[in-house]
Amino acid sequence: SQKIEQNSEALNIQEGKTATLTCNYTNYSPAYLQWYRQDPGRGPVFLLLIRENEKEKRKERLKVTFETTLKQSLFHITASQPADSATYLCAPRGYGQNFVFGPGTRLSVLP
Amino acid sequence: DADVTQTPRNRITKTGKRIMLECSQTKGHDRMYWYRQDPGLGLQLIYYSFDVKDINKGEISDGYSVSRQAQAKFSLSLESAIPNQTALYFCATSDARTPDNEQFFGPGTRLTVL
């Protein structure tokens, strides 16, 4: 069965550092992968999408990589700020009807 | 006004009761979804619909049913609520025409079954 893992349940980093979150998936080959941000008690908000033929995608301080041979995506937040503290969800998506999410990594950026 | 709304926002009910959660959207999207979220388990897909005449089961549809009354409305029913259905429920929408196919989520309904 399809399985999605995110590196750790929680990650603490110091303000100004780069946060790196990992998403690994097994038993399927997604055509693209989305990343979402979720704040406590609120619905997820879409951040970025990267396609299988793209190695890297950037948006402001965010960078996503997609290594299909490793079945892995890395999500980086550079120059992190306390306002970046949230749970980040990855969502590998195929052309089929799967709309699943990873369990999320809770990021805390300490001032 | 919010693009995706859910009612009620909070609900406490008893085991065996029938419960309906409602979702409305003003985004004009064709696709709608229901998810539940439990601590440590992430979002789990219950049902999804690509248009008014299309209903599909997700990962965890047992104990739930849905109705797509109109393009803008998608309701989730718990026929006979049980305590392990206590969770945070999210409705989401997406537009098949957009290249990123991102989902837009409502604010959530916190359901407690006693």
Interface residues (C-beta under 8 A of the other chain):
Chain A: E9 Y32 Q34 Y36 G41 R42 G43 P44 V45 F46 L49 L89 R93 Q97 F99 V100 F101 G102 P103 G104
Chain B: V4 Y33 G40 L41 G42 L43 Q44 L45 Y48 N56 G58 E59 L88 F90 A92 D100 N101 E102 Q103 F104 F105 G106 P107 G108
